[in-house]
Amino acid sequence: MVIGIGTDIIEIDRIKNSIKKNGDRFLSKIYTPTEIKYCESKANKYQHFAARFAAKEAVYKALVTGWQEKLSWQEIEIFNEPTGMPRVTMCGKLKEFLSDDKSLKISISHSENYVVCVAIIYKTDSN
């Protein structure tokens, strides 16, 4: 049973401009050290930063119906499986909320100028 859906679209240049204007202050507020290292290793790093930003926003929007606590950007970490499939790692109270009976899936897509992400939280069958 689906309990939350979130989506976000962002212009890659918006993230690029924020990084150029605010540098490490912006990066360390939004991204984990692992995410920063991953994105910095890519030829089009701004596309990867934008993808993680959109994913975090989509996850937050999916949580709105069931999450009442304040959420830190750092509690959501986006990584890629060896196959390239994006995944989410949760920390803190958010990890407890998404316990054994809930799962979270994301899908990210991009074009030259935009990144979009969809996040779905669903309750798994306990039978």
GROMACS elastic network, one bead per residue, 0.5 to 0.9 nm:
[ bonds ]
;  ai    aj funct       b0    kb
    1   121     6  0.87178   500
    1   122     6  0.54138   500
    1   123     6  0.52310   500
    1   124     6  0.70089   500
    1   125     6  0.80881   500
    2     5     6  0.75727   500
    2   120     6  0.70702   500
    2   121     6  0.60087   500
    2   123     6  0.62967   500
    2   124     6  0.89812   500
    3    62     6  0.79902   500
    3    63     6  0.84686   500
    3    65     6  0.75990   500
    3    66     6  0.78104   500
    3   102     6  0.88885   500
    3   120     6  0.78075   500
    3   121     6  0.56918   500
    3   122     6  0.51975   500
    3   123     6  0.67259   500
    4    59     6  0.88820   500
    4    61     6  0.78571   500
    4    63     6  0.60728   500
    4    64     6  0.75940   500
    4    65     6  0.65440   500
    4    66     6  0.77879   500
    4   119     6  0.80081   500
    4   120     6  0.57533   500
    4   122     6  0.67918   500
    5    58     6  0.77925   500
    5    59     6  0.79355   500
    5    61     6  0.69378   500
    5    63     6  0.77674   500
    5   118     6  0.72919   500
    5   119     6  0.56623   500
    5   121     6  0.63942   500
    5   122     6  0.87870   500
    6    57     6  0.77861   500
    6    59     6  0.60209   500
    6    60     6  0.71884   500
    6    63     6  0.78052   500
    6    64     6  0.87630   500
    6   117     6  0.81755   500
    6   118     6  0.57132   500
    6   119     6  0.50854   500
    6   120     6  0.65524   500
    6   121     6  0.87582   500
    7    54     6  0.78837   500
    7    55     6  0.79723   500
    7    57     6  0.74017   500
    7    59     6  0.77516   500
    7    61     6  0.69975   500
    7    62     6  0.77494   500
    7   116     6  0.72474   500
    7   117     6  0.55201   500
    7   119     6  0.62335   500
    7   120     6  0.88655   500
    8    53     6  0.88556   500
    8    54     6  0.53021   500
    8    55     6  0.71420   500
    8    56     6  0.87193   500
    8    57     6  0.61298   500
    8    58     6  0.51604   500
    8    59     6  0.89606   500
    8    61     6  0.84279   500
    8   115     6  0.81659   500
    8   116     6  0.55682   500
    8   117     6  0.54175   500
    8   118     6  0.67168   500
    8   119     6  0.88930   500
    9    51     6  0.89582   500
    9    54     6  0.61146   500
    9    57     6  0.89521   500
    9    58     6  0.86901   500
    9   114     6  0.67973   500
    9   115     6  0.55696   500
    9   117     6  0.65485   500
   10    13     6  0.85964   500
   10    14     6  0.73451   500
   10    15     6  0.81051   500
   10    50     6  0.69126   500
   10    51     6  0.82683   500
   10    53     6  0.82100   500
   10    54     6  0.63615   500
   10   113     6  0.85304   500
   10   114     6  0.55997   500
   10   115     6  0.54617   500
   10   116     6  0.65334   500
   11    14     6  0.53594   500
   11    15     6  0.71279   500
   11    16     6  0.89441   500
   11    50     6  0.75330   500
   11   113     6  0.57712   500
   11   115     6  0.65382   500
   12    15     6  0.54740   500
   12    16     6  0.62653   500
   12    17     6  0.87167   500
   12    46     6  0.63541   500
   12    47     6  0.57471   500
   12    48     6  0.88013   500
   12    49     6  0.82286   500
   12    50     6  0.55390   500
   12    51     6  0.83223   500
   12   112     6  0.81425   500
   12   113     6  0.55345   500
   12   114     6  0.54600   500
   12   115     6  0.67316   500
   13    17     6  0.59029   500
   13    18     6  0.84380   500
   13    46     6  0.76902   500
   13    47     6  0.86126   500
   13    50     6  0.85510   500
   13   113     6  0.71632   500
   13   114     6  0.83763   500
   14    17     6  0.52414   500
   14    18     6  0.62691   500
   14    19     6  0.87297   500
   14    50     6  0.82974   500
   15    18     6  0.50448   500
   15    19     6  0.61687   500
   15    20     6  0.85804   500
   15    46     6  0.67513   500
   15    47     6  0.84349   500
   15    49     6  0.71207   500
   15    50     6  0.58126   500
   15    53     6  0.82062   500
   16    19     6  0.52269   500
   16    20     6  0.61769   500
   16    21     6  0.85458   500
   16    45     6  0.88791   500
   16    46     6  0.55594   500
   16    47     6  0.83814   500
   16    49     6  0.82514   500
   16    50     6  0.80161   500
   17    20     6  0.50817   500
   17    21     6  0.59222   500
   17    22     6  0.83452   500
   18    21     6  0.51296   500
   18    22     6  0.57481   500
   18    23     6  0.73958   500
   18    26     6  0.69907   500
   18    27     6  0.89228   500
   19    22     6  0.53337   500
   19    24     6  0.74804   500
   19    25     6  0.85070   500
   19    26     6  0.62191   500
   19    27     6  0.67813   500
   19    46     6  0.86059   500
   20    23     6  0.55241   500
   21    26     6  0.86311   500
   22    25     6  0.57829   500
   22    26     6  0.54145   500
   22    27     6  0.80680   500
   23    26     6  0.56720   500
   23    27     6  0.63791   500
   23    28     6  0.87522   500
   24    28     6  0.57802   500
   24    29     6  0.82521   500
   25    28     6  0.54935   500
   25    29     6  0.62201   500
   25    30     6  0.88261   500
   26    29     6  0.52377   500
   26    30     6  0.63122   500
   26    31     6  0.82946   500
   27    30     6  0.54703   500
   27    31     6  0.55487   500
   27    32     6  0.81296   500
   27    33     6  0.88474   500
   27    36     6  0.72586   500
   28    31     6  0.55381   500
   28    32     6  0.66935   500
   28    33     6  0.75051   500
   28    36     6  0.83372   500
   28    74     6  0.86334   500
   29    32     6  0.81932   500
   29    72     6  0.86948   500
   29    73     6  0.69471   500
   29    74     6  0.74309   500
   30    53     6  0.75188   500
   30    56     6  0.89646   500
   30    72     6  0.83649   500
   30    73     6  0.51941   500
   30    74     6  0.64644   500
   31    34     6  0.79766   500
   31    35     6  0.58529   500
   31    36     6  0.62323   500
   31    49     6  0.83310   500
   31    52     6  0.80267   500
   31    53     6  0.81286   500
   31    73     6  0.68474   500
   31    74     6  0.62056   500
   31    76     6  0.85996   500
   31    77     6  0.74838   500
   31    78     6  0.89787   500
   32    35     6  0.51813   500
   32    36     6  0.63074   500
   32    37     6  0.86891   500
   32    73     6  0.83479   500
   32    74     6  0.58228   500
   32    75     6  0.86480   500
   32    76     6  0.84522   500
   32    77     6  0.66287   500
   32    78     6  0.89157   500
   33    36     6  0.51019   500
   33    37     6  0.61503   500
   33    38     6  0.86034   500
   34    37     6  0.51928   500
   34    38     6  0.61957   500
   34    39     6  0.86922   500
   34    77     6  0.82530   500
   34    79     6  0.84469   500
   35    38     6  0.51017   500
   35    39     6  0.61196   500
   35    40     6  0.84717   500
   35    49     6  0.80238   500
   35    52     6  0.79821   500
   35    77     6  0.70961   500
   35    78     6  0.69256   500
   35    79     6  0.71442   500
   36    39     6  0.52442   500
   36    40     6  0.59615   500
   36    41     6  0.85475   500
   36    49     6  0.78004   500
   37    40     6  0.52612   500
   37    41     6  0.63198   500
   38    41     6  0.53472   500
   38    42     6  0.69927   500
   38    45     6  0.85297   500
   38    48     6  0.83744   500
   38    79     6  0.83962   500
   39    42     6  0.54548   500
   39    43     6  0.85972   500
   39    44     6  0.81060   500
   39    46     6  0.74659   500
   39    47     6  0.83696   500
   39    48     6  0.54847   500
   39    49     6  0.60201   500
   40    43     6  0.79413   500
   40    44     6  0.84991   500
   40    45     6  0.55093   500
   40    46     6  0.85179   500
   40    48     6  0.86304   500
   40    49     6  0.86680   500
   41    44     6  0.87775   500
   41    45     6  0.71156   500
   42    45     6  0.50055   500
   42    46     6  0.87209   500
   42    48     6  0.76342   500
   43    46     6  0.88210   500
   44    47     6  0.56747   500
   44    48     6  0.69401   500
   45    48     6  0.51737   500
   45    49     6  0.62063   500
   45    50     6  0.85750   500
   46    50     6  0.59754   500
   46    51     6  0.84430   500
   47    50     6  0.50856   500
   47    51     6  0.61322   500
   47    52     6  0.87874   500
   47   110     6  0.79163   500
   47   112     6  0.84148   500
   47   113     6  0.83698   500
   47   114     6  0.81578   500
   47   115     6  0.73992   500
   48    52     6  0.63544   500
   48    53     6  0.86184   500
   48   115     6  0.89443   500
   49    52     6  0.52782   500
   49    53     6  0.62294   500
   49    54     6  0.87154   500
   50    54     6  0.61055   500
   50    55     6  0.84885   500
   50   114     6  0.82410   500
   50   115     6  0.64907   500
   50   116     6  0.89257   500
   51    54     6  0.52122   500
   51    55     6  0.61139   500
   51    56     6  0.86757   500
   51    78     6  0.89368   500
   51   108     6  0.67703   500
   51   109     6  0.78821   500
   51   110     6  0.77371   500
   51   114     6  0.88498   500
   51   115     6  0.57063   500
   51   116     6  0.71577   500
   51   117     6  0.73538   500
   52    56     6  0.61555   500
   52    57     6  0.86003   500
   52    77     6  0.80468   500
   52    78     6  0.60255   500
   52    79     6  0.84434   500
   52   108     6  0.87932   500
   52   117     6  0.88229   500
   53    56     6  0.52535   500
   53    57     6  0.62897   500
   53    58     6  0.86525   500
   54    57     6  0.51053   500
   54    58     6  0.60821   500
   54    59     6  0.85940   500
   54   108     6  0.82473   500
   54   115     6  0.69018   500
   54   116     6  0.62782   500
   54   117     6  0.57248   500
   54   118     6  0.85564   500
   55    58     6  0.50506   500
   55    59     6  0.61190   500
   55    60     6  0.85691   500
   55    76     6  0.89636   500
   55    78     6  0.73703   500
   55    88     6  0.86748   500
   55   106     6  0.72335   500
   55   107     6  0.81157   500
   55   108     6  0.71625   500
   55   116     6  0.78274   500
   55   117     6  0.53166   500
   55   118     6  0.71411   500
   55   119     6  0.72597   500
   56    59     6  0.51308   500
   56    60     6  0.61835   500
   56    61     6  0.86694   500
   56    73     6  0.71414   500
   56    76     6  0.63598   500
   56    77     6  0.77918   500
   56    78     6  0.77196   500
   56    88     6  0.88663   500
   56   117     6  0.87623   500
   56   119     6  0.89185   500
   57    60     6  0.50944   500
   57    61     6  0.62219   500
   57    62     6  0.86534   500
   57    73     6  0.89476   500
   57   117     6  0.84343   500
   58    61     6  0.51001   500
   58    62     6  0.61995   500
   58    63     6  0.86805   500
   58   106     6  0.83468   500
   58   116     6  0.88664   500
   58   117     6  0.62305   500
   58   118     6  0.58401   500
   58   119     6  0.54435   500
   58   120     6  0.86092   500
   59    62     6  0.50504   500
   59    63     6  0.62758   500
   59    64     6  0.88997   500
   59    76     6  0.81904   500
   59    88     6  0.89534   500
   59   104     6  0.83283   500
   59   106     6  0.79643   500
   59   117     6  0.88730   500
   59   118     6  0.78332   500
   59   119     6  0.53657   500
   59   120     6  0.76222   500
   59   121     6  0.83244   500
   60    63     6  0.50778   500
   60    64     6  0.64324   500
   60    67     6  0.87782   500
   60    71     6  0.79922   500
   60    76     6  0.89815   500
   60   119     6  0.87156   500
   61    64     6  0.53138   500
   61    65     6  0.82131   500
   61   119     6  0.82035   500
   62    65     6  0.70806   500
   62    66     6  0.84323   500
   62   118     6  0.87947   500
   62   119     6  0.62761   500
   62   120     6  0.63571   500
   62   121     6  0.65568   500
   63    66     6  0.55538   500
   63    67     6  0.53305   500
   63    68     6  0.86358   500
   63   121     6  0.76288   500
   64    67     6  0.54661   500
   64    68     6  0.74315   500
   65    68     6  0.82358   500
   66    97     6  0.87750   500
   67    70     6  0.84474   500
   67    71     6  0.89044   500
   67    94     6  0.83630   500
   67    97     6  0.78692   500
   68    71     6  0.89252   500
   69    93     6  0.84621   500
   69    94     6  0.86799   500
   71    74     6  0.83831   500
   71    75     6  0.70337   500
   71    76     6  0.88207   500
   71    93     6  0.89789   500
   71    94     6  0.79023   500
   72    75     6  0.54424   500
   72    76     6  0.76625   500
   73    76     6  0.59199   500
   73    77     6  0.81690   500
   74    77     6  0.66995   500
   74    90     6  0.87801   500
   74    91     6  0.79147   500
   75    89     6  0.80036   500
   75    90     6  0.55519   500
   75    92     6  0.65866   500
   75    93     6  0.85576   500
   75    94     6  0.70338   500
   75    95     6  0.83575   500
   76    88     6  0.66550   500
   76    89     6  0.60059   500
   76    90     6  0.50283   500
   76    91     6  0.66876   500
   76    94     6  0.83706   500
   77    87     6  0.83339   500
   77    88     6  0.56203   500
   77    89     6  0.50551   500
   77    90     6  0.64158   500
   77    91     6  0.82413   500
   78    86     6  0.67821   500
   78    87     6  0.57722   500
   78    89     6  0.63967   500
   78    90     6  0.89582   500
   79    84     6  0.88731   500
   79    85     6  0.83909   500
   79    86     6  0.57181   500
   79    87     6  0.53934   500
   79    88     6  0.63447   500
   79    89     6  0.76500   500
   80    83     6  0.74992   500
   80    84     6  0.51951   500
   80    85     6  0.53722   500
   80    87     6  0.58113   500
   80    88     6  0.85544   500
   81    84     6  0.51459   500
   81    85     6  0.52141   500
   81    86     6  0.62702   500
   81    87     6  0.69131   500
   82    85     6  0.74114   500
   83    86     6  0.88597   500
   85   106     6  0.89254   500
   85   107     6  0.79958   500
   85   108     6  0.87338   500
   86   105     6  0.85869   500
   86   106     6  0.67195   500
   86   107     6  0.67567   500
   86   108     6  0.71946   500
   87   104     6  0.86121   500
   87   105     6  0.70855   500
   87   106     6  0.66512   500
   87   107     6  0.85487   500
   88   104     6  0.76001   500
   88   105     6  0.76772   500
   88   106     6  0.76080   500
   89    95     6  0.81387   500
   90    93     6  0.85783   500
   90    94     6  0.61031   500
   90    96     6  0.87295   500
   90    98     6  0.82444   500
   91    94     6  0.59092   500
   91    95     6  0.50715   500
   91    96     6  0.82164   500
   92    95     6  0.55302   500
   92    96     6  0.69492   500
   93    96     6  0.50201   500
   93    97     6  0.62841   500
   93    98     6  0.87824   500
   94    97     6  0.50037   500
   94    98     6  0.63727   500
   94    99     6  0.88483   500
   95    98     6  0.52482   500
   95    99     6  0.65791   500
   96    99     6  0.52428   500
   96   100     6  0.88168   500
   97   102     6  0.81249   500
   98   101     6  0.73217   500
   98   102     6  0.52059   500
   98   103     6  0.65115   500
   98   104     6  0.77969   500
   98   121     6  0.85605   500
   99   102     6  0.57120   500
   99   103     6  0.78571   500
  100   103     6  0.77238   500
  100   123     6  0.89917   500
  100   124     6  0.80995   500
  101   122     6  0.84401   500
  101   123     6  0.55869   500
  101   124     6  0.51871   500
  101   125     6  0.73209   500
  101   126     6  0.68975   500
  102   121     6  0.67877   500
  102   122     6  0.55485   500
  102   124     6  0.55527   500
  102   125     6  0.89915   500
  103   120     6  0.81560   500
  103   121     6  0.56295   500
  103   122     6  0.54323   500
  103   123     6  0.63642   500
  103   124     6  0.67432   500
  104   119     6  0.69468   500
  104   120     6  0.56597   500
  104   122     6  0.65271   500
  105   118     6  0.82484   500
  105   119     6  0.56962   500
  105   120     6  0.53615   500
  105   121     6  0.66215   500
  105   122     6  0.84936   500
  106   117     6  0.68160   500
  106   118     6  0.55209   500
  106   120     6  0.64400   500
  106   121     6  0.89441   500
  107   116     6  0.82929   500
  107   117     6  0.55205   500
  107   118     6  0.53476   500
  107   119     6  0.66843   500
  107   120     6  0.89917   500
  108   115     6  0.71772   500
  108   116     6  0.57583   500
  108   118     6  0.66772   500
  108   119     6  0.89328   500
  109   114     6  0.84876   500
  109   115     6  0.57983   500
  109   116     6  0.54011   500
  109   117     6  0.64378   500
  110   113     6  0.75524   500
  110   114     6  0.55595   500
  110   116     6  0.61352   500
  110   117     6  0.86924   500
  111   114     6  0.53176   500
  111   115     6  0.64793   500
  111   116     6  0.88708   500
  112   115     6  0.84556   500
  123   126     6  0.87031   500
  124   127     6  0.89564   500
